[in-house]
Amino acid sequence: MRILIVAIFAFLMAQSDSFATCQCHCVNGEVEAICTSSIDIKPICASKICPFAPPNIKPIEPLTLPPPGMTSCEMKQVLDTNSNKYQWKRVCK
């Protein structure tokens, strides 16, 4: 019985967003899954209305290679859920 309870608890913790490496965010005014690794499986993001991204000048892209397994990176406006404002972030695919 104890093993079953521990297994269920571990499964629920693994499903938690705090351990997720892919999360759905508003990017340039649209919902998009952002992952920290190329081997992560992108979730199906629920449709929601994102605020419009303000027209800003795109910052200069850093001259760095993409992380292993990623092919390209670009600067995108990502909605910060804490401040509810868009911030420029480097997003890799």
mmCIF file as gemmi writes it, N, C-alpha and C atoms, coordinates in Angstrom:
data_model
loop_
_atom_site.group_PDB
_atom_site.id
_atom_site.type_symbol
_atom_site.label_atom_id
_atom_site.label_alt_id
_atom_site.label_comp_id
_atom_site.label_asym_id
_atom_site.label_entity_id
_atom_site.label_seq_id
_atom_site.pdbx_PDB_ins_code
_atom_site.Cartn_x
_atom_site.Cartn_y
_atom_site.Cartn_z
_atom_site.occupancy
_atom_site.B_iso_or_equiv
_atom_site.pdbx_formal_charge
_atom_site.auth_seq_id
_atom_site.auth_asym_id
_atom_site.pdbx_PDB_model_num
ATOM 1 N N . MET Axp A 1 ? 0.819 -1.189 0 1 0 ? 1 A 1
ATOM 2 C CA . MET Axp A 1 ? 0 0 0 1 0 ? 1 A 1
ATOM 3 C C . MET Axp A 1 ? 0.869 1.262 0 1 0 ? 1 A 1
ATOM 4 N N . ARG Axp A 2 ? 1.939 1.25 0.797 1 0 ? 2 A 1
ATOM 5 C CA . ARG Axp A 2 ? 2.838 2.4 0.835 1 0 ? 2 A 1
ATOM 6 C C . ARG Axp A 2 ? 3.481 2.657 -0.521 1 0 ? 2 A 1
ATOM 7 N N . ILE Axp A 3 ? 3.882 1.589 -1.179 1 0 ? 3 A 1
ATOM 8 C CA . ILE Axp A 3 ? 4.534 1.735 -2.481 1 0 ? 3 A 1
ATOM 9 C C . ILE Axp A 3 ? 3.569 2.356 -3.48 1 0 ? 3 A 1
ATOM 10 N N . LEU Axp A 4 ? 2.314 1.961 -3.436 1 0 ? 4 A 1
ATOM 11 C CA . LEU Axp A 4 ? 1.313 2.526 -4.334 1 0 ? 4 A 1
ATOM 12 C C . LEU Axp A 4 ? 1.128 4.021 -4.081 1 0 ? 4 A 1
ATOM 13 N N . ILE Axp A 5 ? 1.061 4.403 -2.83 1 0 ? 5 A 1
ATOM 14 C CA . ILE Axp A 5 ? 0.901 5.823 -2.49 1 0 ? 5 A 1
ATOM 15 C C . ILE Axp A 5 ? 2.113 6.622 -2.951 1 0 ? 5 A 1
ATOM 16 N N . VAL Axp A 6 ? 3.308 6.095 -2.741 1 0 ? 6 A 1
ATOM 17 C CA . VAL Axp A 6 ? 4.529 6.778 -3.178 1 0 ? 6 A 1
ATOM 18 C C . VAL Axp A 6 ? 4.556 6.88 -4.697 1 0 ? 6 A 1
ATOM 19 N N . ALA Axp A 7 ? 4.154 5.837 -5.393 1 0 ? 7 A 1
ATOM 20 C CA . ALA Axp A 7 ? 4.142 5.851 -6.854 1 0 ? 7 A 1
ATOM 21 C C . ALA Axp A 7 ? 3.141 6.889 -7.38 1 0 ? 7 A 1
ATOM 22 N N . ILE Axp A 8 ? 1.971 6.961 -6.781 1 0 ? 8 A 1
ATOM 23 C CA . ILE Axp A 8 ? 0.967 7.955 -7.199 1 0 ? 8 A 1
ATOM 24 C C . ILE Axp A 8 ? 1.484 9.362 -6.932 1 0 ? 8 A 1
ATOM 25 N N . PHE Axp A 9 ? 2.086 9.587 -5.773 1 0 ? 9 A 1
ATOM 26 C CA . PHE Axp A 9 ? 2.634 10.904 -5.447 1 0 ? 9 A 1
ATOM 27 C C . PHE Axp A 9 ? 3.725 11.296 -6.441 1 0 ? 9 A 1
ATOM 28 N N . ALA Axp A 10 ? 4.609 10.369 -6.767 1 0 ? 10 A 1
ATOM 29 C CA . ALA Axp A 10 ? 5.684 10.655 -7.719 1 0 ? 10 A 1
ATOM 30 C C . ALA Axp A 10 ? 5.106 10.977 -9.098 1 0 ? 10 A 1
ATOM 31 N N . PHE Axp A 11 ? 4.084 10.254 -9.515 1 0 ? 11 A 1
ATOM 32 C CA . PHE Axp A 11 ? 3.453 10.514 -10.808 1 0 ? 11 A 1
ATOM 33 C C . PHE Axp A 11 ? 2.831 11.903 -10.831 1 0 ? 11 A 1
ATOM 34 N N . LEU Axp A 12 ? 2.124 12.263 -9.767 1 0 ? 12 A 1
ATOM 35 C CA . LEU Axp A 12 ? 1.5 13.583 -9.712 1 0 ? 12 A 1
ATOM 36 C C . LEU Axp A 12 ? 2.536 14.699 -9.685 1 0 ? 12 A 1
ATOM 37 N N . MET Axp A 13 ? 3.639 14.506 -9.004 1 0 ? 13 A 1
ATOM 38 C CA . MET Axp A 13 ? 4.704 15.512 -8.975 1 0 ? 13 A 1
ATOM 39 C C . MET Axp A 13 ? 5.343 15.659 -10.347 1 0 ? 13 A 1
ATOM 40 N N . ALA Axp A 14 ? 5.481 14.564 -11.084 1 0 ? 14 A 1
ATOM 41 C CA . ALA Axp A 14 ? 6.07 14.622 -12.421 1 0 ? 14 A 1
ATOM 42 C C . ALA Axp A 14 ? 5.153 15.362 -13.382 1 0 ? 14 A 1
ATOM 43 N N . GLN Axp A 15 ? 3.855 15.332 -13.129 1 0 ? 15 A 1
ATOM 44 C CA . GLN Axp A 15 ? 2.904 16.01 -13.991 1 0 ? 15 A 1
ATOM 45 C C . GLN Axp A 15 ? 2.794 17.497 -13.671 1 0 ? 15 A 1
ATOM 46 N N . SER Axp A 16 ? 3.365 17.925 -12.58 1 0 ? 16 A 1
ATOM 47 C CA . SER Axp A 16 ? 3.259 19.313 -12.128 1 0 ? 16 A 1
ATOM 48 C C . SER Axp A 16 ? 3.988 20.247 -13.081 1 0 ? 16 A 1
ATOM 49 N N . ASP Axp A 17 ? 3.464 21.48 -13.249 1 0 ? 17 A 1
ATOM 50 C CA . ASP Axp A 17 ? 4.105 22.479 -14.102 1 0 ? 17 A 1
ATOM 51 C C . ASP Axp A 17 ? 5.468 22.887 -13.591 1 0 ? 17 A 1
ATOM 52 N N . SER Axp A 18 ? 5.708 22.739 -12.285 1 0 ? 18 A 1
ATOM 53 C CA . SER Axp A 18 ? 6.993 23.154 -11.745 1 0 ? 18 A 1
ATOM 54 C C . SER Axp A 18 ? 8.121 22.268 -12.267 1 0 ? 18 A 1
ATOM 55 N N . PHE Axp A 19 ? 7.816 21.061 -12.725 1 0 ? 19 A 1
ATOM 56 C CA . PHE Axp A 19 ? 8.829 20.177 -13.261 1 0 ? 19 A 1
ATOM 57 C C . PHE Axp A 19 ? 8.805 20.148 -14.784 1 0 ? 19 A 1
ATOM 58 N N . ALA Axp A 20 ? 7.843 20.791 -15.371 1 0 ? 20 A 1
ATOM 59 C CA . ALA Axp A 20 ? 7.704 20.76 -16.825 1 0 ? 20 A 1
ATOM 60 C C . ALA Axp A 20 ? 8.815 21.552 -17.485 1 0 ? 20 A 1
ATOM 61 N N . THR Axp A 21 ? 9.331 21.01 -18.586 1 0 ? 21 A 1
ATOM 62 C CA . THR Axp A 21 ? 10.351 21.727 -19.333 1 0 ? 21 A 1
ATOM 63 C C . THR Axp A 21 ? 9.753 22.378 -20.565 1 0 ? 21 A 1
ATOM 64 N N . CYS Axp A 22 ? 8.499 22.095 -20.864 1 0 ? 22 A 1
ATOM 65 C CA . CYS Axp A 22 ? 7.762 22.763 -21.938 1 0 ? 22 A 1
ATOM 66 C C . CYS Axp A 22 ? 6.547 23.436 -21.307 1 0 ? 22 A 1
ATOM 67 N N . GLN Axp A 23 ? 6.367 24.707 -21.649 1 0 ? 23 A 1
ATOM 68 C CA . GLN Axp A 23 ? 5.219 25.426 -21.123 1 0 ? 23 A 1
ATOM 69 C C . GLN Axp A 23 ? 4.612 26.275 -22.221 1 0 ? 23 A 1
ATOM 70 N N . CYS Axp A 24 ? 3.315 26.514 -22.114 1 0 ? 24 A 1
ATOM 71 C CA . CYS Axp A 24 ? 2.602 27.346 -23.08 1 0 ? 24 A 1
ATOM 72 C C . CYS Axp A 24 ? 2.654 28.801 -22.63 1 0 ? 24 A 1
ATOM 73 N N . HIS Axp A 25 ? 3.068 29.678 -23.541 1 0 ? 25 A 1
ATOM 74 C CA . HIS Axp A 25 ? 3.173 31.112 -23.258 1 0 ? 25 A 1
ATOM 75 C C . HIS Axp A 25 ? 2.604 31.892 -24.428 1 0 ? 25 A 1
ATOM 76 N N . CYS Axp A 26 ? 2.24 33.135 -24.166 1 0 ? 26 A 1
ATOM 77 C CA . CYS Axp A 26 ? 1.863 34.047 -25.239 1 0 ? 26 A 1
ATOM 78 C C . CYS Axp A 26 ? 3.153 34.582 -25.858 1 0 ? 26 A 1
ATOM 79 N N . VAL Axp A 27 ? 3.346 34.315 -27.131 1 0 ? 27 A 1
ATOM 80 C CA . VAL Axp A 27 ? 4.549 34.75 -27.851 1 0 ? 27 A 1
ATOM 81 C C . VAL Axp A 27 ? 4.099 35.557 -29.054 1 0 ? 27 A 1
ATOM 82 N N . ASN Axp A 28 ? 4.525 36.803 -29.117 1 0 ? 28 A 1
ATOM 83 C CA . ASN Axp A 28 ? 4.143 37.7 -30.212 1 0 ? 28 A 1
ATOM 84 C C . ASN Axp A 28 ? 2.624 37.719 -30.417 1 0 ? 28 A 1
ATOM 85 N N . GLY Axp A 29 ? 1.864 37.632 -29.324 1 0 ? 29 A 1
ATOM 86 C CA . GLY Axp A 29 ? 0.416 37.724 -29.385 1 0 ? 29 A 1
ATOM 87 C C . GLY Axp A 29 ? -0.306 36.422 -29.655 1 0 ? 29 A 1
ATOM 88 N N . GLU Axp A 30 ? 0.416 35.297 -29.745 1 0 ? 30 A 1
ATOM 89 C CA . GLU Axp A 30 ? -0.201 33.988 -29.992 1 0 ? 30 A 1
ATOM 90 C C . GLU Axp A 30 ? 0.334 32.968 -28.999 1 0 ? 30 A 1
ATOM 91 N N . VAL Axp A 31 ? -0.472 31.952 -28.676 1 0 ? 31 A 1
ATOM 92 C CA . VAL Axp A 31 ? -0.06 30.909 -27.746 1 0 ? 31 A 1
ATOM 93 C C . VAL Axp A 31 ? 0.918 29.979 -28.445 1 0 ? 31 A 1
ATOM 94 N N . GLU Axp A 32 ? 2.042 29.699 -27.768 1 0 ? 32 A 1
ATOM 95 C CA . GLU Axp A 32 ? 3.073 28.838 -28.344 1 0 ? 32 A 1
ATOM 96 C C . GLU Axp A 32 ? 3.737 28.057 -27.214 1 0 ? 32 A 1
ATOM 97 N N . ALA Axp A 33 ? 4.091 26.807 -27.484 1 0 ? 33 A 1
ATOM 98 C CA . ALA Axp A 33 ? 4.808 25.989 -26.508 1 0 ? 33 A 1
ATOM 99 C C . ALA Axp A 33 ? 6.286 26.321 -26.586 1 0 ? 33 A 1
ATOM 100 N N . ILE Axp A 34 ? 6.889 26.608 -25.44 1 0 ? 34 A 1
ATOM 101 C CA . ILE Axp A 34 ? 8.317 26.88 -25.373 1 0 ? 34 A 1
ATOM 102 C C . ILE Axp A 34 ? 8.958 25.794 -24.527 1 0 ? 34 A 1
ATOM 103 N N . CYS Axp A 35 ? 9.954 25.112 -25.108 1 0 ? 35 A 1
ATOM 104 C CA . CYS Axp A 35 ? 10.636 24.009 -24.43 1 0 ? 35 A 1
ATOM 105 C C . CYS Axp A 35 ? 12.087 24.387 -24.147 1 0 ? 35 A 1
ATOM 106 N N . THR Axp A 36 ? 12.651 23.786 -23.108 1 0 ? 36 A 1
ATOM 107 C CA . THR Axp A 36 ? 14.041 24.049 -22.772 1 0 ? 36 A 1
ATOM 108 C C . THR Axp A 36 ? 14.993 23.082 -23.459 1 0 ? 36 A 1
ATOM 109 N N . SER Axp A 37 ? 14.462 22.023 -24.064 1 0 ? 37 A 1
ATOM 110 C CA . SER Axp A 37 ? 15.297 21.032 -24.733 1 0 ? 37 A 1
ATOM 111 C C . SER Axp A 37 ? 14.614 20.578 -26.016 1 0 ? 37 A 1
ATOM 112 N N . SER Axp A 38 ? 15.422 20.178 -26.983 1 0 ? 38 A 1
ATOM 113 C CA . SER Axp A 38 ? 14.857 19.732 -28.255 1 0 ? 38 A 1
ATOM 114 C C . SER Axp A 38 ? 14.222 18.351 -28.159 1 0 ? 38 A 1
ATOM 115 N N . ILE Axp A 39 ? 14.541 17.595 -27.119 1 0 ? 39 A 1
ATOM 116 C CA . ILE Axp A 39 ? 13.976 16.243 -27.004 1 0 ? 39 A 1
ATOM 117 C C . ILE Axp A 39 ? 12.658 16.233 -26.229 1 0 ? 39 A 1
ATOM 118 N N . ASP Axp A 40 ? 12.274 17.382 -25.665 1 0 ? 40 A 1
ATOM 119 C CA . ASP Axp A 40 ? 11.006 17.458 -24.946 1 0 ? 40 A 1
ATOM 120 C C . ASP Axp A 40 ? 9.839 17.423 -25.922 1 0 ? 40 A 1
ATOM 121 N N . ILE Axp A 41 ? 8.765 16.82 -25.493 1 0 ? 41 A 1
ATOM 122 C CA . ILE Axp A 41 ? 7.556 16.747 -26.316 1 0 ? 41 A 1
ATOM 123 C C . ILE Axp A 41 ? 6.722 17.991 -26.047 1 0 ? 41 A 1
ATOM 124 N N . LYS Axp A 42 ? 6.439 18.736 -27.12 1 0 ? 42 A 1
ATOM 125 C CA . LYS Axp A 42 ? 5.651 19.963 -26.968 1 0 ? 42 A 1
ATOM 126 C C . LYS Axp A 42 ? 4.21 19.611 -26.616 1 0 ? 42 A 1
ATOM 127 N N . PRO Axp A 43 ? 3.648 20.297 -25.622 1 0 ? 43 A 1
ATOM 128 C CA . PRO Axp A 43 ? 2.254 20.047 -25.272 1 0 ? 43 A 1
ATOM 129 C C . PRO Axp A 43 ? 1.319 20.715 -26.278 1 0 ? 43 A 1
ATOM 130 N N . ILE Axp A 44 ? 0.091 20.261 -26.294 1 0 ? 44 A 1
ATOM 131 C CA . ILE Axp A 44 ? -0.931 20.932 -27.097 1 0 ? 44 A 1
ATOM 132 C C . ILE Axp A 44 ? -1.451 22.066 -26.222 1 0 ? 44 A 1
ATOM 133 N N . CYS Axp A 45 ? -1.217 23.274 -26.655 1 0 ? 45 A 1
ATOM 134 C CA . CYS Axp A 45 ? -1.603 24.444 -25.858 1 0 ? 45 A 1
ATOM 135 C C . CYS Axp A 45 ? -3.081 24.754 -26.061 1 0 ? 45 A 1
ATOM 136 N N . ALA Axp A 46 ? -3.765 24.971 -24.958 1 0 ? 46 A 1
ATOM 137 C CA . ALA Axp A 46 ? -5.174 25.362 -25.028 1 0 ? 46 A 1
ATOM 138 C C . ALA Axp A 46 ? -5.261 26.744 -25.657 1 0 ? 46 A 1
ATOM 139 N N . SER Axp A 47 ? -6.268 26.931 -26.469 1 0 ? 47 A 1
ATOM 140 C CA . SER Axp A 47 ? -6.413 28.237 -27.101 1 0 ? 47 A 1
ATOM 141 C C . SER Axp A 47 ? -6.872 29.247 -26.057 1 0 ? 47 A 1
ATOM 142 N N . LYS Axp A 48 ? -6.26 30.413 -26.107 1 0 ? 48 A 1
ATOM 143 C CA . LYS Axp A 48 ? -6.658 31.495 -25.231 1 0 ? 48 A 1
ATOM 144 C C . LYS Axp A 48 ? -6.346 32.804 -25.937 1 0 ? 48 A 1
ATOM 145 N N . ILE Axp A 49 ? -6.948 33.849 -25.45 1 0 ? 49 A 1
ATOM 146 C CA . ILE Axp A 49 ? -6.727 35.151 -26.061 1 0 ? 49 A 1
ATOM 147 C C . ILE Axp A 49 ? -5.518 35.793 -25.394 1 0 ? 49 A 1
ATOM 148 N N . CYS Axp A 50 ? -4.511 36.071 -26.199 1 0 ? 50 A 1
ATOM 149 C CA . CYS Axp A 50 ? -3.316 36.74 -25.698 1 0 ? 50 A 1
ATOM 150 C C . CYS Axp A 50 ? -3.421 38.227 -25.992 1 0 ? 50 A 1
ATOM 151 N N . PRO Axp A 51 ? -2.901 39.057 -25.095 1 0 ? 51 A 1
ATOM 152 C CA . PRO Axp A 51 ? -2.881 40.483 -25.404 1 0 ? 51 A 1
ATOM 153 C C . PRO Axp A 51 ? -1.981 40.742 -26.612 1 0 ? 51 A 1
ATOM 154 N N . PHE Axp A 52 ? -2.27 41.8 -27.331 1 0 ? 52 A 1
ATOM 155 C CA . PHE Axp A 52 ? -1.439 42.138 -28.478 1 0 ? 52 A 1
ATOM 156 C C . PHE Axp A 52 ? -0.039 42.495 -28.003 1 0 ? 52 A 1
ATOM 157 N N . ALA Axp A 53 ? 0.954 42.029 -28.749 1 0 ? 53 A 1
ATOM 158 C CA . ALA Axp A 53 ? 2.331 42.396 -28.448 1 0 ? 53 A 1
ATOM 159 C C . ALA Axp A 53 ? 2.553 43.825 -28.922 1 0 ? 53 A 1
ATOM 160 N N . PRO Axp A 54 ? 3.133 44.663 -28.094 1 0 ? 54 A 1
ATOM 161 C CA . PRO Axp A 54 ? 3.338 46.053 -28.508 1 0 ? 54 A 1
ATOM 162 C C . PRO Axp A 54 ? 4.367 46.129 -29.641 1 0 ? 54 A 1
ATOM 163 N N . PRO Axp A 55 ? 4.195 47.087 -30.534 1 0 ? 55 A 1
ATOM 164 C CA . PRO Axp A 55 ? 5.175 47.221 -31.617 1 0 ? 55 A 1
ATOM 165 C C . PRO Axp A 55 ? 6.475 47.788 -31.064 1 0 ? 55 A 1
ATOM 166 N N . ASN Axp A 56 ? 7.469 46.967 -30.972 1 0 ? 56 A 1
ATOM 167 C CA . ASN Axp A 56 ? 8.78 47.366 -30.478 1 0 ? 56 A 1
ATOM 168 C C . ASN Axp A 56 ? 9.837 47.036 -31.51 1 0 ? 56 A 1
ATOM 169 N N . ILE Axp A 57 ? 10.947 47.701 -31.41 1 0 ? 57 A 1
ATOM 170 C CA . ILE Axp A 57 ? 12.078 47.379 -32.28 1 0 ? 57 A 1
ATOM 171 C C . ILE Axp A 57 ? 12.75 46.136 -31.72 1 0 ? 57 A 1
ATOM 172 N N . LYS Axp A 58 ? 12.941 45.164 -32.583 1 0 ? 58 A 1
ATOM 173 C CA . LYS Axp A 58 ? 13.549 43.909 -32.179 1 0 ? 58 A 1
ATOM 174 C C . LYS Axp A 58 ? 14.998 44.157 -31.761 1 0 ? 58 A 1
ATOM 175 N N . PRO Axp A 59 ? 15.412 43.644 -30.583 1 0 ? 59 A 1
ATOM 176 C CA . PRO Axp A 59 ? 16.796 43.852 -30.15 1 0 ? 59 A 1
ATOM 177 C C . PRO Axp A 59 ? 17.772 43.071 -31.029 1 0 ? 59 A 1
ATOM 178 N N . ILE Axp A 60 ? 19.013 43.457 -30.968 1 0 ? 60 A 1
ATOM 179 C CA . ILE Axp A 60 ? 20.054 42.773 -31.734 1 0 ? 60 A 1
ATOM 180 C C . ILE Axp A 60 ? 20.219 41.367 -31.184 1 0 ? 60 A 1
ATOM 181 N N . GLU Axp A 61 ? 20.235 40.392 -32.101 1 0 ? 61 A 1
ATOM 182 C CA . GLU Axp A 61 ? 20.359 38.994 -31.701 1 0 ? 61 A 1
ATOM 183 C C . GLU Axp A 61 ? 21.791 38.7 -31.251 1 0 ? 61 A 1
ATOM 184 N N . PRO Axp A 62 ? 21.949 37.983 -30.137 1 0 ? 62 A 1
ATOM 185 C CA . PRO Axp A 62 ? 23.302 37.622 -29.705 1 0 ? 62 A 1
ATOM 186 C C . PRO Axp A 62 ? 23.929 36.633 -30.688 1 0 ? 62 A 1
ATOM 187 N N . LEU Axp A 63 ? 25.213 36.76 -30.909 1 0 ? 63 A 1
ATOM 188 C CA . LEU Axp A 63 ? 25.921 35.879 -31.833 1 0 ? 63 A 1
ATOM 189 C C . LEU Axp A 63 ? 26.399 34.634 -31.095 1 0 ? 63 A 1
ATOM 190 N N . THR Axp A 64 ? 25.453 33.764 -30.777 1 0 ? 64 A 1
ATOM 191 C CA . THR Axp A 64 ? 25.77 32.515 -30.095 1 0 ? 64 A 1
ATOM 192 C C . THR Axp A 64 ? 25.122 31.365 -30.845 1 0 ? 64 A 1
ATOM 193 N N . LEU Axp A 65 ? 25.689 30.195 -30.683 1 0 ? 65 A 1
ATOM 194 C CA . LEU Axp A 65 ? 25.126 29.002 -31.318 1 0 ? 65 A 1
ATOM 195 C C . LEU Axp A 65 ? 23.894 28.548 -30.546 1 0 ? 65 A 1
ATOM 196 N N . PRO Axp A 66 ? 22.933 27.932 -31.241 1 0 ? 66 A 1
ATOM 197 C CA . PRO Axp A 66 ? 21.765 27.378 -30.532 1 0 ? 66 A 1
ATOM 198 C C . PRO Axp A 66 ? 22.208 26.245 -29.609 1 0 ? 66 A 1
ATOM 199 N N . PRO Axp A 67 ? 21.426 25.956 -28.579 1 0 ? 67 A 1
ATOM 200 C CA . PRO Axp A 67 ? 21.743 24.824 -27.691 1 0 ? 67 A 1
ATOM 201 C C . PRO Axp A 67 ? 21.769 23.515 -28.48 1 0 ? 67 A 1
ATOM 202 N N . PRO Axp A 68 ? 22.43 22.486 -27.955 1 0 ? 68 A 1
ATOM 203 C CA . PRO Axp A 68 ? 22.491 21.198 -28.657 1 0 ? 68 A 1
ATOM 204 C C . PRO Axp A 68 ? 21.103 20.673 -29.002 1 0 ? 68 A 1
ATOM 205 N N . GLY Axp A 69 ? 20.935 20.235 -30.244 1 0 ? 69 A 1
ATOM 206 C CA . GLY Axp A 69 ? 19.67 19.686 -30.705 1 0 ? 69 A 1
ATOM 207 C C . GLY Axp A 69 ? 18.732 20.723 -31.293 1 0 ? 69 A 1
ATOM 208 N N . MET Axp A 70 ? 18.999 21.995 -31.076 1 0 ? 70 A 1
ATOM 209 C CA . MET Axp A 70 ? 18.172 23.065 -31.626 1 0 ? 70 A 1
ATOM 210 C C . MET Axp A 70 ? 18.821 23.54 -32.927 1 0 ? 70 A 1
ATOM 211 N N . THR Axp A 71 ? 18 24.002 -33.855 1 0 ? 71 A 1
ATOM 212 C CA . THR Axp A 71 ? 18.546 24.423 -35.149 1 0 ? 71 A 1
ATOM 213 C C . THR Axp A 71 ? 18.637 25.929 -35.295 1 0 ? 71 A 1
ATOM 214 N N . SER Axp A 72 ? 17.753 26.664 -34.637 1 0 ? 72 A 1
ATOM 215 C CA . SER Axp A 72 ? 17.788 28.121 -34.784 1 0 ? 72 A 1
ATOM 216 C C . SER Axp A 72 ? 17.184 28.786 -33.558 1 0 ? 72 A 1
ATOM 217 N N . CYS Axp A 73 ? 17.565 30.033 -33.357 1 0 ? 73 A 1
ATOM 218 C CA . CYS Axp A 73 ? 17.031 30.839 -32.261 1 0 ? 73 A 1
ATOM 219 C C . CYS Axp A 73 ? 16.695 32.221 -32.808 1 0 ? 73 A 1
ATOM 220 N N . GLU Axp A 74 ? 15.688 32.838 -32.222 1 0 ? 74 A 1
ATOM 221 C CA . GLU Axp A 74 ? 15.37 34.212 -32.581 1 0 ? 74 A 1
ATOM 222 C C . GLU Axp A 74 ? 14.743 34.91 -31.383 1 0 ? 74 A 1
ATOM 223 N N . MET Axp A 75 ? 14.832 36.226 -31.386 1 0 ? 75 A 1
ATOM 224 C CA . MET Axp A 75 ? 14.269 37.032 -30.319 1 0 ? 75 A 1
ATOM 225 C C . MET Axp A 75 ? 12.764 37.19 -30.57 1 0 ? 75 A 1
ATOM 226 N N . LYS Axp A 76 ? 11.964 36.89 -29.533 1 0 ? 76 A 1
ATOM 227 C CA . LYS Axp A 76 ? 10.512 37.023 -29.626 1 0 ? 76 A 1
ATOM 228 C C . LYS Axp A 76 ? 10.003 37.695 -28.362 1 0 ? 76 A 1
ATOM 229 N N . GLN Axp A 77 ? 8.835 38.308 -28.471 1 0 ? 77 A 1
ATOM 230 C CA . GLN Axp A 77 ? 8.201 38.919 -27.31 1 0 ? 77 A 1
ATOM 231 C C . GLN Axp A 77 ? 7.365 37.858 -26.599 1 0 ? 77 A 1
ATOM 232 N N . VAL Axp A 78 ? 7.706 37.582 -25.345 1 0 ? 78 A 1
ATOM 233 C CA . VAL Axp A 78 ? 7.027 36.564 -24.541 1 0 ? 78 A 1
ATOM 234 C C . VAL Axp A 78 ? 6.352 37.259 -23.371 1 0 ? 78 A 1
ATOM 235 N N . LEU Axp A 79 ? 5.08 36.924 -23.131 1 0 ? 79 A 1
ATOM 236 C CA . LEU Axp A 79 ? 4.316 37.536 -22.047 1 0 ? 79 A 1
ATOM 237 C C . LEU Axp A 79 ? 4.804 37.006 -20.707 1 0 ? 79 A 1
ATOM 238 N N . ASP Axp A 80 ? 5.224 37.903 -19.83 1 0 ? 80 A 1
ATOM 239 C CA . ASP Axp A 80 ? 5.629 37.558 -18.473 1 0 ? 80 A 1
ATOM 240 C C . ASP Axp A 80 ? 4.353 37.495 -17.633 1 0 ? 80 A 1
ATOM 241 N N . THR Axp A 81 ? 4.054 36.315 -17.094 1 0 ? 81 A 1
ATOM 242 C CA . THR Axp A 81 ? 2.799 36.139 -16.36 1 0 ? 81 A 1
ATOM 243 C C . THR Axp A 81 ? 2.785 36.899 -15.048 1 0 ? 81 A 1
ATOM 244 N N . ASN Axp A 82 ? 3.945 37.213 -14.499 1 0 ? 82 A 1
ATOM 245 C CA . ASN Axp A 82 ? 3.992 37.957 -13.234 1 0 ? 82 A 1
ATOM 246 C C . ASN Axp A 82 ? 3.654 39.428 -13.436 1 0 ? 82 A 1
ATOM 247 N N . SER Axp A 83 ? 4.25 40.046 -14.447 1 0 ? 83 A 1
ATOM 248 C CA . SER Axp A 83 ? 4.03 41.473 -14.681 1 0 ? 83 A 1
ATOM 249 C C . SER Axp A 83 ? 2.94 41.731 -15.723 1 0 ? 83 A 1
ATOM 250 N N . ASN Axp A 84 ? 2.534 40.688 -16.45 1 0 ? 84 A 1
ATOM 251 C CA . ASN Axp A 84 ? 1.554 40.777 -17.534 1 0 ? 84 A 1
ATOM 252 C C . ASN Axp A 84 ? 2.008 41.746 -18.633 1 0 ? 84 A 1
ATOM 253 N N . LYS Axp A 85 ? 3.331 41.783 -18.859 1 0 ? 85 A 1
ATOM 254 C CA . LYS Axp A 85 ? 3.92 42.605 -19.914 1 0 ? 85 A 1
ATOM 255 C C . LYS Axp A 85 ? 4.822 41.731 -20.77 1 0 ? 85 A 1
ATOM 256 N N . TYR Axp A 86 ? 4.926 42.103 -22.05 1 0 ? 86 A 1
ATOM 257 C CA . TYR Axp A 86 ? 5.805 41.364 -22.947 1 0 ? 86 A 1
ATOM 258 C C . TYR Axp A 86 ? 7.261 41.742 -22.708 1 0 ? 86 A 1
ATOM 259 N N . GLN Axp A 87 ? 8.137 40.715 -22.787 1 0 ? 87 A 1
ATOM 260 C CA . GLN Axp A 87 ? 9.572 40.929 -22.679 1 0 ? 87 A 1
ATOM 261 C C . GLN Axp A 87 ? 10.252 40.186 -23.816 1 0 ? 87 A 1
ATOM 262 N N . TRP Axp A 88 ? 11.344 40.748 -24.325 1 0 ? 88 A 1
ATOM 263 C CA . TRP Axp A 88 ? 12.092 40.092 -25.388 1 0 ? 88 A 1
ATOM 264 C C . TRP Axp A 88 ? 12.882 38.939 -24.792 1 0 ? 88 A 1
ATOM 265 N N . LYS Axp A 89 ? 12.711 37.744 -25.388 1 0 ? 89 A 1
ATOM 266 C CA . LYS Axp A 89 ? 13.438 36.555 -24.948 1 0 ? 89 A 1
ATOM 267 C C . LYS Axp A 89 ? 13.953 35.81 -26.168 1 0 ? 89 A 1
ATOM 268 N N . ARG Axp A 90 ? 15.044 35.102 -25.997 1 0 ? 90 A 1
ATOM 269 C CA . ARG Axp A 90 ? 15.608 34.268 -27.065 1 0 ? 90 A 1
ATOM 270 C C . ARG Axp A 90 ? 14.879 32.926 -27.039 1 0 ? 90 A 1
ATOM 271 N N . VAL Axp A 91 ? 14.19 32.596 -28.131 1 0 ? 91 A 1
ATOM 272 C CA . VAL Axp A 91 ? 13.421 31.351 -28.239 1 0 ? 91 A 1
ATOM 273 C C . VAL Axp A 91 ? 14.073 30.494 -29.316 1 0 ? 91 A 1
ATOM 274 N N . CYS Axp A 92 ? 14.399 29.252 -28.971 1 0 ? 92 A 1
ATOM 275 C CA . CYS Axp A 92 ? 15.087 28.347 -29.906 1 0 ? 92 A 1
ATOM 276 C C . CYS Axp A 92 ? 14.175 27.21 -30.324 1 0 ? 92 A 1
ATOM 277 N N . LYS Axp A 93 ? 14.383 26.749 -31.555 1 0 ? 93 A 1
ATOM 278 C CA . LYS Axp A 93 ? 13.616 25.607 -32.097 1 0 ? 93 A 1
ATOM 279 C C . LYS Axp A 93 ? 14.571 24.57 -32.614 1 0 ? 93 A 1
